[in-house]
Amino acid sequence: MVRSKGFMRTLESVIAMLIAVGVLSWATNAVSGFSSFEAQRKGIDMLLDSLIDMGILGDYLESYDFRGVESLLYYTLPQGVRMKIELRKWTRIEVEELSGANVTKVLYFTYNFPEGTNPYSIKVLDGSYTLKTRANWVWYRVPITIHGNGSSLSNITVEIKNISIHADDPISDDSFVFYYKGTPVDVKVEWSGNQTDRVVNVTTLLPSLVGYEKAGAYLYYATNETLWSSTYANLASPISVDYDVGLWEEAPRADVLFEVSLTKNEEKTLYMEYGVNSEGGSYPQIDRGQINMSGVELTVWENELKGGKEPLFKEMPKEVEVSSRFVPTGKGVFRIDVYTWYP
């Protein structure tokens, strides 16, 4: 099997891999009395337990570095073993009824998912009960890199011109959001073009730009199907900076609609579950005209931009071994399923 150079990571990650190699050797020897497939599964079980105990797996998952998880496991498996990982994540949602009435409402929020999320896997849970849920994937983004000029600047207004954007359906004029270093910042947007293809000029307020750093940013936008509505700022005259603008792409961001029943003044904790690198699922039909956010307070956790990359390996045969573990982290609970097989 060819070991791809695309998997090479930082020194810290390499050290973690070396630790894991030792663990896997011990685990493989410990189950040598079993059949090859049974030993394969039990060895992975021991490896996952050790990576969880050492905190390595939790660190990768907490940063949504799913390709890093894949890389770590890939390099520690015996030569010739193939693999695929799937993940599930649970995110807390808190909802409070404020009007003093028993109600059934359709609520919504806009959420930043990690790369590789299965759109059909998203559901909101009330205990063990799955609520009627739908996720509308109507968002796009353009990656941008802003270059420092050697000075240490703070609270600066800059303009980024000639950003080409596209959507398959008409673009919402009120949907533009600018993220700088993972945080939304004030923005003013001007554009020319038609409903689905535009050239955009962005004026935005940056908290800082230090030295010769190359700071990452994104311009997000959505189609008219979005429920999001932005407020644009009135910003001062911009200064000139160097920047690179990438190509538009579909964004891992969605408007999530769900139906929930609440008794008067009830405070309820729900959970959103979603899968990464998984298959299957379906959407129920929810009429966006039924949305009613009045008289409720809704709080969604872990809604920052998610870093990291999705796993590379997507396919697997029908006959596989699977090892599964739940991993609690500071960003909520993950479940990892590791599928292995011999070609």
C-alpha positions in Angstrom: 0.0 0.0 0.0 1.3 3.4 -0.9 1.7 5.8 2.0 0.6 9.2 0.7 2.7 12.2 1.4 -0.5 14.2 1.7 -0.9 12.7 5.2 2.3 14.3 6.6 1.6 16.6 9.6 3.3 18.7 12.3 6.0 17.4 14.6 3.5 17.1 17.4 1.3 14.9 15.3 4.2 12.7 14.3 5.1 12.2 17.9 1.5 11.2 18.6 1.7 8.7 15.7 4.8 7.2 17.1 3.2 6.7 20.5 0.2 5.1 18.8 2.5 2.7 16.8 3.8 1.4 20.1 0.3 1.0 21.5 -0.9 -0.9 18.4 2.1 -3.3 18.4 1.2 -4.2 22.0 -2.4 -4.5 21.2 -1.8 -6.8 18.2 0.4 -9.1 20.2 -2.1 -9.2 23.0 -4.8 -10.7 20.7 -2.6 -13.0 18.7 -4.7 -16.0 19.7 -7.7 -14.8 17.8 -8.6 -15.1 14.1 -7.1 -12.3 11.9 -10.4 -10.4 11.6 -11.2 -10.7 15.3 -7.6 -9.7 16.2 -7.9 -6.8 13.8 -11.0 -5.5 15.6 -9.7 -6.1 19.1 -6.4 -4.4 18.2 -8.3 -1.3 17.0 -10.4 -1.4 20.2 -7.3 -1.3 22.3 -5.7 1.4 20.1 -8.8 3.7 20.4 -9.0 3.2 24.2 -5.3 4.1 24.5 -5.6 7.2 22.3 -8.6 8.3 24.3 -6.9 7.8 27.6 -3.8 9.7 26.4 -6.0 12.6 25.3 -4.7 12.4 21.7 -8.0 11.5 20.0 -9.9 14.1 21.9 -7.5 16.8 20.9 -7.9 15.9 17.2 -11.7 15.8 17.5 -12.0 19.0 19.5 -10.3 20.8 16.6 -12.5 19.0 14.0 -9.3 17.6 12.4 -11.0 14.5 11.1 -8.3 14.0 8.4 -5.8 14.1 11.2 -7.7 11.4 13.0 -7.7 9.4 9.8 -4.0 10.0 9.3 -3.1 8.9 12.8 -5.0 5.7 12.5 -3.9 5.0 8.9 -0.2 5.1 9.9 -0.7 2.8 12.9 -2.6 0.0 11.2 -0.7 -3.1 10.1 0.5 -3.0 6.5 -2.3 -4.0 4.0 -5.3 -3.2 6.2 -7.7 -0.7 4.6 -9.9 1.6 6.6 -12.7 4.2 6.7 -13.8 6.4 9.6 -17.3 7.8 10.2 -18.1 10.2 13.0 -21.1 11.5 14.8 -21.4 14.7 16.9 -23.9 15.9 19.4 -24.3 19.7 20.0 -26.4 21.2 22.8 -29.4 23.4 22.0 -31.2 25.3 24.8 -34.7 26.6 24.3 -36.9 28.5 26.7 -40.6 29.4 26.4 -41.2 33.0 27.4 -44.8 33.8 26.6 -46.4 31.7 29.3 -48.3 29.3 27.0 -48.2 25.7 25.8 -46.9 25.9 22.3 -45.7 23.9 19.3 -43.4 25.9 17.1 -41.1 25.6 14.2 -37.8 27.2 15.1 -34.6 27.7 13.2 -30.9 28.6 13.5 -28.0 28.9 11.1 -25.1 26.6 12.0 -21.5 26.2 10.9 -20.8 22.5 10.3 -17.5 20.8 9.8 -16.4 19.7 6.3 -17.7 16.3 5.3 -21.0 16.6 7.2 -23.7 14.4 5.7 -26.6 16.8 5.0 -29.2 14.1 5.5 -27.8 13.0 8.9 -28.8 16.1 10.8 -31.6 15.8 13.4 -32.6 17.5 16.6 -33.3 15.2 19.5 -35.5 15.7 22.6 -34.2 12.9 24.8 -34.5 9.7 22.7 -37.2 11.3 20.5 -36.2 12.6 17.1 -37.9 15.9 16.3 -39.1 16.8 12.8 -35.9 18.4 11.4 -34.7 19.8 8.1 -31.4 21.4 7.1 -31.3 23.8 4.1 -27.9 23.8 2.5 -28.1 27.1 0.7 -24.7 28.7 1.7 -21.6 29.5 -0.3 -18.2 31.1 0.6 -15.1 32.6 -0.9 -11.7 32.1 0.8 -9.6 35.2 1.2 -6.1 35.8 2.5 -5.1 39.3 3.7 -1.4 40.1 3.8 0.2 42.3 6.5 2.6 45.1 5.4 5.0 44.7 8.3 3.3 47.1 10.6 1.1 46.3 13.6 -2.3 47.6 12.8 -5.5 47.5 14.8 -9.1 48.4 14.0 -8.4 49.1 10.4 -11.0 49.4 7.6 -9.9 47.6 4.4 -11.5 47.1 1.0 -11.4 43.8 -1.0 -12.5 44.2 -4.6 -13.6 42.1 -7.5 -14.7 39.0 -5.6 -16.5 36.7 -8.1 -19.4 34.8 -6.6 -22.0 32.3 -8.0 -25.0 30.4 -6.7 -27.3 27.9 -8.4 -30.3 30.0 -7.3 -30.8 33.7 -6.9 -28.5 35.2 -4.2 -29.9 36.9 -1.2 -28.9 40.6 -1.0 -29.1 40.4 2.9 -27.0 37.2 3.4 -23.4 38.4 3.2 -21.2 37.7 6.3 -17.5 38.3 6.6 -15.4 36.1 8.9 -11.9 37.2 9.8 -9.7 34.6 11.6 -12.9 32.7 12.3 -14.9 35.6 13.8 -17.6 37.6 12.1 -16.7 41.3 11.7 -18.5 44.4 10.4 -18.9 44.5 6.7 -20.4 46.7 3.9 -21.0 45.1 0.5 -21.5 46.5 -3.0 -22.0 44.3 -6.1 -22.8 44.3 -9.8 -24.1 41.5 -11.9 -27.3 39.4 -12.0 -29.2 37.2 -9.6 -26.8 34.2 -9.7 -23.4 35.7 -10.8 -22.0 38.8 -9.2 -18.8 40.7 -8.7 -18.6 41.9 -5.1 -16.6 44.7 -3.3 -16.3 44.3 0.4 -15.4 46.9 3.0 -14.7 45.4 6.4 -13.3 46.3 9.8 -10.4 44.1 10.9 -9.5 44.0 14.7 -5.8 43.6 13.9 -3.2 42.8 11.2 0.3 42.2 12.6 3.6 42.2 10.8 3.7 40.2 7.6 1.1 37.7 8.7 -1.2 36.1 6.2 -4.6 36.3 7.8 -7.4 34.0 6.7 -10.9 35.2 6.0 -14.2 34.1 4.3 -17.0 35.9 2.6 -20.2 33.9 3.1 -23.4 34.3 1.2 -26.6 32.4 0.6 -29.5 32.1 -1.8 -32.9 33.6 -1.3 -33.9 30.3 0.4 -32.0 31.4 3.5 -33.7 32.6 6.7 -30.6 34.7 7.6 -30.6 38.4 7.4 -27.5 40.5 7.8 -27.1 44.1 9.0 -24.4 46.0 7.1 -22.2 48.6 8.7 -21.4 52.2 7.8 -17.6 52.1 7.7 -14.9 54.7 7.4 -12.7 55.1 4.3 -10.5 52.0 3.8 -6.8 51.7 3.6 -5.0 49.7 1.0 -3.8 46.1 1.7 -2.6 43.2 -0.4 -4.9 40.2 -0.6 -5.6 37.0 -2.5 -9.1 35.9 -3.4 -10.0 32.3 -4.0 -12.8 30.6 -5.9 -16.3 30.4 -4.6 -17.3 27.0 -3.1 -20.3 25.5 -1.4 -20.0 26.2 2.4 -20.5 23.7 5.2 -23.2 26.0 6.7 -27.0 25.4 6.8 -30.2 26.8 8.1 -31.6 24.1 10.5 -35.4 24.0 11.0 -37.1 21.9 13.7 -40.5 21.5 15.3 -40.7 21.4 19.1 -43.5 21.4 21.8 -43.0 23.4 25.0 -45.1 23.9 28.0 -45.5 27.4 29.5 -42.2 28.8 30.7 -40.4 25.5 30.1 -36.6 25.4 29.7 -35.6 22.4 27.6 -32.2 21.1 26.6 -32.2 19.5 23.1 -29.3 18.0 21.1 -28.5 18.2 17.4 -26.9 15.1 16.0 -25.0 15.0 12.7 -22.7 12.6 10.9 -19.4 13.2 9.1 -18.2 10.9 6.2 -21.4 8.9 6.6 -24.2 7.9 4.2 -28.0 7.7 4.2 -30.7 9.7 5.9 -33.7 11.7 4.6 -35.4 15.1 5.0 -38.9 15.6 6.3 -40.9 18.4 4.8 -41.1 21.5 6.9 -42.8 24.6 5.6 -40.6 27.6 6.3 -43.8 29.7 6.5 -44.5 28.0 9.8 -41.4 29.4 11.5 -42.3 31.4 14.5 -39.4 32.6 16.7 -41.6 34.9 18.9 -41.9 34.1 22.6 -38.9 31.8 22.7 -35.2 32.1 23.5 -32.9 29.8 21.5 -29.2 29.1 22.3 -27.0 26.9 20.1 -23.6 25.8 21.3 -20.3 25.3 19.4 -21.4 27.4 16.4 -18.0 28.7 15.5 -16.3 28.1 12.1 -14.9 24.6 12.2 -11.3 24.0 11.1 -9.8 20.8 9.9 -10.5 18.7 6.8 -12.9 15.9 6.1 -11.6 12.3 5.8 -10.2 11.2 2.5 -11.4 7.6 2.4 -15.1 7.4 1.4 -15.8 3.9 0.2 -15.8 0.5 1.9 -16.9 -3.0 1.0 -19.9 -4.8 2.7 -17.7 -7.2 4.7 -15.8 -5.1 7.3 -14.9 -5.0 11.0 -16.0 -2.0 13.0 -14.8 -0.5 16.3 -16.8 2.3 17.9 -16.1 4.6 20.8 -17.8 7.7 22.3 -15.3 10.5 23.0 -16.3 13.4 25.3 -14.4 16.6 24.6 -14.6 20.3 25.4 -16.6 20.7 22.2 -19.2 18.1 23.1 -19.5 14.3 22.6 -18.2 12.6 19.4 -18.7 9.0 18.3 -16.0 7.5 16.0 -16.6 4.3 14.0 -13.5 2.8 12.5 -14.2 0.3 9.7 -11.3 -2.0 8.7 -10.8 -4.8 6.1 -8.3 -6.6 4.1 -8.4 -6.0 0.3 
